[in-house]
Amino acid sequence: MPDKDGPEETEGSRLVNLSQLADELGVTRQWLHTLRTKDPAFPPSRRKPGSTREFWDLDEARAYYDSRDKRPGWRTDIKGAPPAAE
């Protein structure tokens, strides 16, 4: 009998919801939501027919996240305000 909590998993893949994906990647759900709405390269979600719940392949999402350019923010608590853009 198919699992009622999520879509069918293909062999070798693990499908997770957004909260689980955030835990696996060590980021917040809010950050992942921002990425998936603003970055067209974010892996597509998978849905079970007739369901609104979204799931992502963990391996695809991890590969996407690891390949991103990391741009850490400016530490205003240490360095003060960032320099003005030229």
Backbone hydrogen bonds, N-H to C=O, Kabsch-Sander energy under -0.5 kcal/mol:
donor,donor_aa,acceptor,acceptor_aa,energy
6,G,3,D,-0.5
13,S,10,T,-2.1
16,V,56,W,-2.5
21,L,17,N,-2.6
22,A,18,L,-2.4
23,D,19,S,-2.1
24,E,20,Q,-2.4
25,L,21,L,-2.2
26,G,22,A,-1.3
27,V,22,A,-2.1
32,L,28,T,-1.9
33,H,29,R,-2.6
34,T,30,Q,-2.3
35,L,31,W,-2.5
36,R,32,L,-2.9
37,T,33,H,-1.7
38,K,34,T,-1.9
39,D,35,L,-2.8
42,F,39,D,-1.9
46,R,55,F,-3.0
51,S,48,K,-2.4
55,F,46,R,-1.7
56,W,16,V,-2.9
58,L,14,R,-3.1
58,L,56,W,-0.5
61,A,57,D,-2.5
62,R,58,L,-2.6
63,A,59,D,-2.3
64,Y,60,E,-2.4
65,Y,61,A,-2.7
66,D,62,R,-2.7
67,S,63,A,-1.4
68,R,64,Y,-0.6
68,R,65,Y,-0.8
70,K,68,R,-0.5
71,R,69,D,-0.5
76,T,74,W,-1.4
78,I,75,R,-1.0
79,K,75,R,-3.2
80,G,76,T,-0.9
